[in-house]
């Protein structure tokens, strides 16, 4: 039995429920965390812990000895010492001298978690700029609309389209164009506040969800104009990767809302229409939506 336990890739160890002391650990556990036998579990298996970890099943009740024999727990956790993700299967059993213990088996699932995170990233984030994509941005927008519906406070949607970007792609190539898009994304993020959401929904189109939380229309317009002008100024500034006289700017449509009367599609359409009006007005400017 010891040979089997010490050749498995799983971490196997036993915790005394009376004092949280580790009374057995297999070779794999000792390789990962050192000689932990005889030591308090949370002090040697986690970083800077002086009490039971809040995510551990043993912390769910005041006295773990009250758990019934053969109680099983399955859970996941990222370890604070080695940053690995583990899948745990714990069982309450009787050990030597009828001591009630927790037998723990932990499997390293770090590679699987990284794959899951990559899949999630591809599904919700723009691969080039790392900004939220259309799918994730709509989720943020939906939450903001519901919040506004409850509070009657305004938020705003900015629809941003780059002016003359096609010329950059056609003249300098898509590699330079991509570098410009990455720089534009960063400039827009730097122009808004930390709690505002910037997304890229395709091509040279960006969107921003402005968290205003204000009811006074005049103050709202003043705030939005200040933010929008900051974005316009930042986007039109020179780019190091563009070595000639080519310049880009942005046209911005603004739609603010304080309820969820419109659908997401309608809200984005209104901001999009306002953006096209800004282009008709000479580009490098903004326009408020006339839909209320």
KOLZATI-886036 format. One record per residue (C-alpha): x, y, z; residue number from 1; residue in three letters. Coordinates in steps of 0.05 Angstrom, whole numbers, plus 5000, padded with zeros to 4 digits. Layout:
BEGIN
X:Y:Z:NUM:ALA;
...
END
This chain:
BEGIN
5000:5000:5000:1:UNK;
5056:5049:5018:2:UNK;
5089:5035:4950:3:UNK;
5024:5053:4915:4:UNK;
5014:5116:4956:5:UNK;
5086:5139:4945:6:UNK;
5087:5128:4869:7:UNK;
5022:5164:4852:8:UNK;
5024:5234:4823:9:UNK;
4969:5255:4871:10:UNK;
4983:5290:4937:11:UNK;
4957:5247:4994:12:UNK;
4958:5268:5066:13:UNK;
4919:5259:5130:14:UNK;
4897:5313:5179:15:UNK;
4879:5300:5251:16:UNK;
4811:5333:5261:17:UNK;
4826:5346:5334:18:UNK;
4885:5393:5323:19:UNK;
4893:5402:5247:20:UNK;
4960:5367:5250:21:UNK;
4985:5329:5189:22:UNK;
4998:5258:5212:23:UNK;
5014:5227:5144:24:UNK;
5039:5253:5078:25:UNK;
5061:5214:5017:26:UNK;
5124:5226:4977:27:UNK;
5091:5272:4926:28:UNK;
5064:5317:4982:29:UNK;
5132:5321:5015:30:UNK;
5165:5337:4948:31:UNK;
5117:5395:4938:32:UNK;
5115:5424:5009:33:UNK;
5173:5394:5048:34:UNK;
5168:5352:5111:35:UNK;
5099:5372:5134:36:UNK;
5086:5313:5181:37:UNK;
5073:5335:5252:38:UNK;
5058:5406:5231:39:UNK;
4993:5446:5228:40:UNK;
4963:5440:5159:41:UNK;
4946:5513:5144:42:UNK;
5014:5537:5169:43:UNK;
5055:5493:5122:44:UNK;
5009:5484:5062:45:UNK;
4988:5557:5053:46:UNK;
5022:5625:5056:47:UNK;
5015:5668:5118:48:UNK;
4957:5631:5149:49:UNK;
4946:5629:5224:50:UNK;
4878:5595:5224:51:UNK;
4837:5547:5182:52:UNK;
4832:5570:5110:53:UNK;
4763:5599:5094:54:UNK;
4757:5555:5032:55:UNK;
4772:5490:5069:56:UNK;
4711:5445:5085:57:UNK;
4737:5438:5156:58:UNK;
4723:5512:5167:59:UNK;
4649:5504:5151:60:UNK;
4630:5481:5221:61:UNK;
4657:5501:5289:62:UNK;
4679:5430:5309:63:UNK;
4703:5387:5250:64:UNK;
4700:5325:5296:65:UNK;
4624:5329:5287:66:UNK;
4630:5308:5214:67:UNK;
4602:5238:5202:68:UNK;
4648:5183:5179:69:UNK;
4651:5175:5103:70:UNK;
4632:5247:5092:71:UNK;
4662:5267:5025:72:UNK;
4682:5336:5000:73:UNK;
4703:5354:4929:74:UNK;
4731:5423:4915:75:UNK;
4783:5464:4878:76:UNK;
4834:5515:4902:77:UNK;
4895:5553:4878:78:UNK;
4951:5543:4928:79:UNK;
4982:5607:4955:80:UNK;
5052:5577:4962:81:UNK;
5064:5547:4893:82:UNK;
5006:5579:4854:83:UNK;
4983:5511:4829:84:UNK;
4910:5492:4822:85:UNK;
4888:5429:4857:86:UNK;
4825:5386:4854:87:UNK;
4812:5357:4923:88:UNK;
4772:5297:4944:89:UNK;
4769:5292:5020:90:UNK;
4739:5236:5062:91:UNK;
4727:5233:5137:92:UNK;
4752:5165:5163:93:UNK;
4780:5131:5224:94:UNK;
4857:5126:5227:95:UNK;
4902:5089:5275:96:UNK;
4876:5085:5347:97:UNK;
4806:5103:5322:98:UNK;
4828:5175:5310:99:UNK;
4779:5213:5267:100:UNK;
4816:5245:5209:101:UNK;
4808:5277:5141:102:UNK;
4841:5237:5085:103:UNK;
4858:5285:5030:104:UNK;
4875:5270:4957:105:UNK;
4896:5328:4913:106:UNK;
4908:5326:4838:107:UNK;
4946:5381:4802:108:UNK;
4899:5411:4750:109:UNK;
4940:5473:4735:110:UNK;
4947:5456:4660:111:UNK;
4872:5445:4653:112:UNK;
4856:5511:4689:113:UNK;
4903:5549:4642:114:UNK;
4868:5518:4582:115:UNK;
4800:5537:4612:116:UNK;
4825:5608:4624:117:UNK;
4851:5613:4552:118:UNK;
4784:5588:4524:119:UNK;
4747:5639:4567:120:UNK;
4794:5694:4543:121:UNK;
4783:5676:4470:122:UNK;
4708:5675:4481:123:UNK;
4704:5742:4517:124:UNK;
4766:5784:4498:125:UNK;
4792:5813:4434:126:UNK;
4855:5774:4417:127:UNK;
4893:5835:4390:128:UNK;
4878:5889:4442:129:UNK;
4858:5844:4500:130:UNK;
4797:5888:4511:131:UNK;
4728:5859:4523:132:UNK;
4697:5836:4457:133:UNK;
4626:5848:4433:134:UNK;
4599:5789:4473:135:UNK;
4629:5810:4540:136:UNK;
4616:5884:4529:137:UNK;
4542:5870:4519:138:UNK;
4541:5834:4586:139:UNK;
4571:5895:4620:140:UNK;
4521:5940:4583:141:UNK;
4463:5896:4603:142:UNK;
4483:5901:4677:143:UNK;
4490:5977:4672:144:UNK;
4421:5983:4640:145:UNK;
4389:5942:4695:146:UNK;
4425:5983:4748:147:UNK;
4402:6048:4715:148:UNK;
4331:6020:4713:149:UNK;
4333:6011:4788:150:UNK;
4366:6077:4807:151:UNK;
4344:6124:4750:152:UNK;
4417:6148:4748:153:UNK;
4448:6159:4680:154:UNK;
4504:6120:4647:155:UNK;
4530:6130:4577:156:UNK;
4552:6090:4517:157:UNK;
4606:6118:4470:158:UNK;
4612:6089:4401:159:UNK;
4681:6104:4371:160:UNK;
4702:6095:4299:161:UNK;
4771:6113:4274:162:UNK;
4775:6163:4217:163:UNK;
4820:6146:4157:164:UNK;
4844:6081:4188:165:UNK;
4833:6043:4122:166:UNK;
4887:6087:4092:167:UNK;
4936:6064:4145:168:UNK;
4922:5991:4130:169:UNK;
4924:6001:4054:170:UNK;
4987:6043:4055:171:UNK;
5029:6014:4111:172:UNK;
5001:5944:4117:173:UNK;
4961:5906:4169:174:UNK;
5020:5895:4215:175:UNK;
5027:5970:4226:176:UNK;
4952:5976:4228:177:UNK;
4948:5925:4284:178:UNK;
5001:5962:4324:179:UNK;
4961:6026:4316:180:UNK;
4897:5991:4340:181:UNK;
4934:5966:4402:182:UNK;
4959:6036:4416:183:UNK;
4890:6066:4405:184:UNK;
4861:6016:4454:185:UNK;
4911:6037:4507:186:UNK;
4900:6111:4494:187:UNK;
4825:6104:4502:188:UNK;
4834:6065:4567:189:UNK;
4881:6119:4593:190:UNK;
4830:6172:4576:191:UNK;
4774:6144:4618:192:UNK;
4768:6125:4691:193:UNK;
4785:6058:4721:194:UNK;
4712:6038:4730:195:UNK;
4693:6053:4658:196:UNK;
4693:5994:4609:197:UNK;
4729:5998:4542:198:UNK;
4715:5946:4489:199:UNK;
4732:5931:4417:200:UNK;
4674:5904:4376:201:UNK;
4709:5895:4309:202:UNK;
4755:5927:4259:203:UNK;
4769:5999:4281:204:UNK;
4707:6004:4324:205:UNK;
4712:6014:4399:206:UNK;
4659:6024:4452:207:UNK;
4662:6054:4522:208:UNK;
4612:6045:4578:209:UNK;
4617:6107:4622:210:UNK;
4596:6098:4694:211:UNK;
4565:6167:4708:212:UNK;
4515:6152:4763:213:UNK;
4487:6222:4759:214:UNK;
4416:6249:4749:215:UNK;
4430:6322:4731:216:UNK;
4430:6326:4654:217:UNK;
4474:6388:4651:218:UNK;
4527:6356:4695:219:UNK;
4523:6292:4654:220:UNK;
4535:6329:4589:221:UNK;
4594:6367:4619:222:UNK;
4626:6302:4644:223:UNK;
4615:6267:4577:224:UNK;
4642:6325:4537:225:UNK;
4705:6327:4580:226:UNK;
4717:6252:4573:227:UNK;
4702:6252:4499:228:UNK;
4748:6310:4483:229:UNK;
4803:6275:4522:230:UNK;
4794:6213:4479:231:UNK;
4794:6254:4414:232:UNK;
4857:6291:4433:233:UNK;
4893:6226:4453:234:UNK;
4873:6187:4390:235:UNK;
4894:6242:4341:236:UNK;
4963:6251:4372:237:UNK;
5023:6224:4331:238:UNK;
5039:6150:4330:239:UNK;
5111:6126:4332:240:UNK;
5097:6068:4284:241:UNK;
5070:6115:4230:242:UNK;
5133:6145:4198:243:UNK;
5099:6192:4148:244:UNK;
5047:6247:4149:245:UNK;
4988:6200:4154:246:UNK;
4943:6215:4214:247:UNK;
4882:6184:4245:248:UNK;
4828:6213:4288:249:UNK;
4762:6188:4317:250:UNK;
4688:6203:4309:251:UNK;
4647:6189:4371:252:UNK;
4572:6178:4382:253:UNK;
4545:6187:4452:254:UNK;
4482:6156:4479:255:UNK;
4465:6164:4552:256:UNK;
4410:6125:4588:257:UNK;
4377:6120:4656:258:UNK;
4332:6059:4646:259:UNK;
4327:5994:4608:260:UNK;
4271:6016:4562:261:UNK;
4316:6005:4501:262:UNK;
4345:5938:4482:263:UNK;
4420:5931:4477:264:UNK;
4415:5929:4401:265:UNK;
4375:5993:4400:266:UNK;
4422:6028:4449:267:UNK;
4483:6010:4406:268:UNK;
4446:6030:4342:269:UNK;
4430:6099:4371:270:UNK;
4503:6110:4391:271:UNK;
4525:6085:4322:272:UNK;
4479:6134:4287:273:UNK;
4506:6191:4329:274:UNK;
4576:6170:4310:275:UNK;
4560:6174:4236:276:UNK;
4531:6243:4247:277:UNK;
4598:6262:4278:278:UNK;
4632:6238:4214:279:UNK;
4585:6279:4172:280:UNK;
4603:6339:4214:281:UNK;
4676:6335:4193:282:UNK;
4704:6277:4234:283:UNK;
4749:6283:4296:284:UNK;
4688:6304:4336:285:UNK;
4629:6276:4375:286:UNK;
4554:6278:4371:287:UNK;
4500:6263:4422:288:UNK;
4444:6215:4402:289:UNK;
4377:6250:4392:290:UNK;
4338:6187:4415:291:UNK;
4310:6191:4486:292:UNK;
END
